[in-house]
Amino acid sequence: MTTIAKTVARLKDSLPDLIAPRIIKPLLAGLTQKRRQRILTPILIVQLMVLRVLHGNTAYSHLPHLAGVAFTPSAFCQALGRLPLELLESLLALVGATVDQVAPGAAQLFAGHRVLLTDAMCVSMPDTQSLRERFGYPAGQKPGLGFPIAKLLLLLDTSTGLIRRVLINPYRTHDASKASCLHPDLHAGDILLGDRAYCSFAHLALLMKQACHGLFRAHQRVVWNFKRELKNAGLQGRIIRSLGRCDRLIVYRKPPQRPEWMSEEIYAGLPGEITVRELKYQVRERGFRSRWIMLVTTLVDPDKYTHAELARLYGIRWTIETQFRHLKCTLKMAELKGKTPAVIEREILAYVLVYNLVSQEMQRVAKERHVEPAQISFIDTARWMMAGMQSEAPIMINPKRARRFEPRVCKRRTVSYPYMTQPRAILREQLLTEPKRRGA
């Protein structure tokens, strides 16, 4: 009979050191939650979830073969739902602290500031009642014909490639309503990059109050005409002075109506005016849909932050799409398998943990071989970790591929089955009751 100690020892040999029992046990000891002695211990659950993600989002029924222990998928999902979220969050923080010590992140800084990206991505999940109530359907989706979708708000550190924070929200959640929840993870002087969803007076004022900076694409209500004197135009207020062609300092006035996501007390504590910088630049590279982009930033010093450097900095924002592809396509996070909100939340954190573990290994290899972390292959690193981190073959290093873009098309054709327009039970009943075809 296989013992739990032997199983943990075997798993330990094929997994990253940061999820070894000697690391997890002190974290568990610091939690107040009481736990019974079970076969599926928290240590074994964490290690199996990491293995599951590395094996391409394999089925829960495959986990007993990986662990060498007999248990049912239902028992594992119940144990996963009891796993303390604080344990996974502590592991994420531990990975971040470890990478900060070894990552050559100084070269990634912008004028001495750490740069972080924020954006939202969506993941699908099984169509169960509890998940429908927790996360919801897209607009116009009929019950029983679609799948619940969760919207994840991520905070990505450009200097290390780590996901510093993930917020799990229902599908119909505006990005701006949760943006302030990321602020506790920002340090004084950090620069937060985002799209136009984050460009509002309230969000900019909160960042400035925390001694942080923001660089966002301008809200659609911002007036683009730089030759025109503005008195009152939506978000904007009065122009202070021009900093050059398509570059100006402007005062934003506090709107009379507070955002729904902000309490009255916090909104009352915001200043009546803030001074920001607006700039516009043209995109001349092929492969980009937008030809002109207007930005709003709290980096108002034109000598320290030039127009061209801010335009280049905002271009880094699109790298978060590459990280989304690593999560959704490489690690196969696009379709989750859990059937309860508790399992889904822990499944998402397990994916983020694996992503950070792979990023940690990429940083280590980059430092050893004196190359940039972007040249290390993410998928090759994940496969190397899945092979037990003992392969003698070196991890793949890609050449620098600047100005690389691809058309948004699919070459391989999909199976042309019709889409479901009625619940499965009704369609199944129709198959049973329809008259037999000739020759059947």
N, C-alpha and C positions, 0 to 999 in steps of 0.2 A: 504494500500500500504506500502511495506517495504521500509524504508528509508535507505540511505547509512550509516548514523550514527549508526542505529540499527544493520546493517549488520556488520560494522567494529567492533562494541562492541561485537557481538556474536562470530566473528572470533577471537577477542582478547582473549576471555576466553579459547579458545582451542588451542592456539598457543604459542610458546616460547616468552618470554618477549622481546627478542632482536629484534623482528619484530613488536612490538607494534607501533601504530601511534605516540606516544610521542617520540619514538626513530627515526622513519623514517622521520618525519616532519623536524627536524633540518638538516638532511642530504639533503633533497630536497631543503631546503632554500639556501644551499650553492652552488647549481648548477645554471648555467647561462641559461640553456635551458628554453625557454618560453613554458608554458603549458596552454591549454584551460581547462575550467571546464567541466569535463566529468563524466559519470556514473562510468566508469572503471578508477578510480584514480590510480596513481602509488602505493599507500599504499595497495589498494584492490588487485591489480595485484600481488604484491609481496606475500601477504598473501595467495592468491589463488594458486600461483605456489608452495609454500611450502606445502599447503594441497594436491595439486595434486601429488607431489612426495611422500608424506607420504602415500597416498592412492594407491601406486603401479603403478605410471605412468598412472593414469586413463585418459580417453579420455577427450578432451576439451569440448565435449558436456555434460559432467557430471558436469562441474564447475558451471553452473547456479544453480544446485540443492544444491551444497555446499555453494554458496554465498547467496542464497535466493533472487537473483536479475535476472531479465529476460534480457539475451543478447545472441547473436548468437556466435558459436565458431569462425566464421570469424571475428566478431568484437573484440573478445578477442585477437586473434592472431595479428590483426592490432595494438591493444593497447599494446600488449607485445612487438611488434617490435619497438614501439616508446619509450619504457621504457629506461631511461638513463642507459647505462652500468656502468657509474660511481657510480650510486646508489647501484647496486649489489656489486661492488668492495668495496665500503665503508662499506657495511654491513659485507662483508667477513673480512675486516680489523678490524671491531668492535668486531666480534666474536673472532678473534685471540687475540685481546688485553684483552678481558674478560677472556678467558681461561688461558692466561699467568699469570693472577693474582691469579687464584685458583688452577691451575694444579700442582700436586706434581712432577714436571718435573726434579728436581735436581738429582733424582736417575737414570734417563735415560741418563745423560750426560756421555761422555767418556773422562776421564782424564781432566775434566773441560771444554770440548768442547761440543757445541750443535751439534747434528748429524741430517742431513737432507738427505732424499732419493729423487732421481729423476729417473723417467722412463716414458715411453709413453704407452698409451692405445688407442684403436680405438673404435669408436661408429658408428653405422649405422644410416641411415636416409632415408626418402622417396625419390624416384627417380624422382626429378623435374629438370627442365633445369637449374634453378639458382643454385641449390645445386651441380649439376654435374660440372658446371663451377667453383664454389667456392672451392669445396673439391676434386672432381675427383673420378675416379674408381680405383680399383686395376688393376695391370698390366694384360693384356690379356682379360679383361672383355668387352664383346660386349655391345654397347649402348642399353638400354631398357631391358636388361636381368639381371641387378644387381642393387646395391644400392650404392649411394655415401657414402664415409667413411671419417670421420674426425679423425685426430691423435691429441690426447691431451697429452701435456707434463706437468706432475704434479711435484710439489715440496712438499714433505711430511715431517712434523716435527715429529721425533720419540719421543720427550719428551712430546708432547701433543696429537699426533694423528691427528693434523689438516693438511689440505691441504693449504699451504701458498700461492700457486700461481698455476694457470692453464693457459696454452697457447694453443689456438685453432688454429690448422694448417691444411693445405691440407694433404691428405693421403700420397702423395709422398714427404714427408719432412723428411730429415734425422735428427735424434735426436740431433746430435752434432751441427747442424746449428742454433739451437735455444737455446742451453744450456747456452750461455752467457747472454740471456735475463732473466735468473733466478738469475744472480749474484747480481742485486740490492736488492734482498730480503735476501741476506746473510749478516751476521755480521762478523766482524773481529774475527778470531779464529774458525769459524764454519767449520765443516767437511761435505763435500758433497760426498755421496755414489752413485755409478752408475755402470752400466755394461760396456762392452768394447767399446760401441759406444762413450763414453765420454772420453776415454783415448787417448789423443793426446797432442803433445807438446804445441799447441796454447791454448788449454783449461786449461792445468795444469799451464802454465805461467800466464794466466789471473787470475786464482785463487790465485796464489802466489803474484801477483801484488796487489790484494785486501786484502792480509793478511789472506786469507782463505786456507783451506786444502782440498785435494781431495784423495779419496781412490776408485780406479776403477779396474775392471778386465782388465788385460793386453790386448792390441790390438793383433790381430792374427799375426801381423808381428814381434812381439817381440820374440827374440830367447830365448828358454827355458833352454839351456844347461848352468848350473851355473859353470861348471868346465872349461869352455872355455873362452879364452881371446877374447874380442870383440874389433874390431877396427872401423868397420862401418857396422852396420846391421840395416838398416831401421830407425826406431825411435831411436835406441840406439846409444850411443857414446862410451865413455871409462869408464871402471870400476875404481872406486876410491879405494874401499876396501871391503872385505867380512865382513859381520856382523854375520856370522854363517852359518850353513847348510841351503841352499836354501834361503839366505838372503844377500843382497848386496846393496851398494851405487853405483850409476852410474850417469854419466853426459849425459843428452840428448842434442844433438845439434839442433839448429834451422834449420828446413828444408828450402831448397832454394825456394820452391814454397809455397805460402800462401794458406790457405784454401779458398774455394769459399765464405764461409759465413762471412769472416772477411775482413774488408776494408784494403787497403794498408797502410793507416795512422796508424791504430791500430797495424797492424802486424809489421810495422817498429819500433814501440815503445817497442816491446817485446825484452827481453834479448837474446843474442846469445847462451847462454847455461843455463840450469837449472839442479840442483842436486836433484835427486829423489831416491826413494828406491824401489827395486824390491824384492819380496818374493814369495815363492811358498809353498803351503801346500796341504796335502792329505786329502780328505774327506772320512771318514771311516763309516759314518752313512748310514744306509739303507734308500732308498727312494730318493736319490740324483743321478742324471744322471752323473754329472761330478765327476771324481775321483781325478783329480789334478786341482788345480786352482792357477793361477799366478796373483799377484796383483802389481799395481804401485801406490805409494802414495808419498805425500809430507811430511808425518810424518817420518822424517829421524832419530830421536833420538832413538836408540835401548834401552836405559835404561828407558825412559819414555813410549815408545810404543813398547812393546815386540812383538815378532813374533806371539806368541799364542794369544795375545789380539787383534792384527790386524786381524788375521784369524777369531776370534769370532765376531769382529765388522762387518766384511764384511758379515757374515751370517745373520745379521739383515736386509740386503738389501732385502731379500726374503719376508719380512713381507709386503712389498708394494703390493705384489700379493694378500694378504688377503684384503687390502683396495680396490683394483680393484674389487674383488669379492663383497664386500659390495656395491660398486657403481653399478656394472653391473647386479648383480643377486638380491641382497636384495632390492635395490632401483629401479631396472629395468631400468637402464640407457643405456643398450646395444643398444636399438632401440629407437631413438628419434622420435617425432611426427611432429615437425615443418616443414614447406615446403619452408621457405625462410632462407637465411643466418642470417638475423637479429634475427629471432625467435629462430633459432638453437643456436646461441651464448648466448642468454639470458636463454634458457632452460638449457644449460650446466652449466652456473653459478648458476642457481637455484638448480640444483642437488648438486653442490659443497657446496652451502650454507646450504642445508638440512643435508648433510653429516657432516659438521662442527658443526651444531647445535646438532646433535645426539652425536658427539664426545664430545662436551662441557658437555652435560648431563652425559655422561659416566664418565668424569673426576670428576664431582661433586659427583656422587654416589660413585665412588672409594674413594674419600677423606672422605666421610661420614662414609663408612663402613670399612675403613682401609684395602683395598685390592688393588691389581694392576689394572690399567685400562684395561689391556688385559683380565682380568677375567670377565668383564662386557659384557653381551650379546648385540651386536650391534642391531640385529633384534628385540630383546625384548624391547630395549630402544626405537627404532623407533615405535614399536606398542604402547608402553606406551604413547609416544608423540601424536600419531594419536588418541588415546582414550581420549585426552583432558588433559593429564598430571594431572588427578585428581583421578586415580585409586588407591585404597588402597593396592592392591597387590604389593609386592616389585619387583623391577627389578631383573631379573635373574642374578645370579653370577655363573660362571663356575669354576670348579676346575682347578688347574694348569695341563695342558696336554702337557708335554714335549715330544719330539721325536714323534710327531703325524704326520702321513702322510697317504695318500690315493692313490689308483691307479687311473690313468686318463682314466676311462672308464665310460660309461653310461649304466645303467641297463634297464631303460624304453625305449622301442622301439618307434620310431617315425612312423607317417603315411607314407606309402611307395608310395607317389605320385611321378611321374617322375619330373625331374627338367625342368624349362622353358628354351627352346632352341631358341625360337622366340619371338618377342614382343607380348604382350597380344592382341593387336588389330588384328594381323594376325591370332593368334590362335582362337580368337572369330569368325572371318570371316570363318575360316575353319569349325568350328562347325555348322555354319549356312548353308554352301554350301555343306557339305558332304551328300551323299545319306542316306535316312532313313534306320535304321537297321530293320531286319526282326522282326515282331511282335510289332514294335513300333506304 
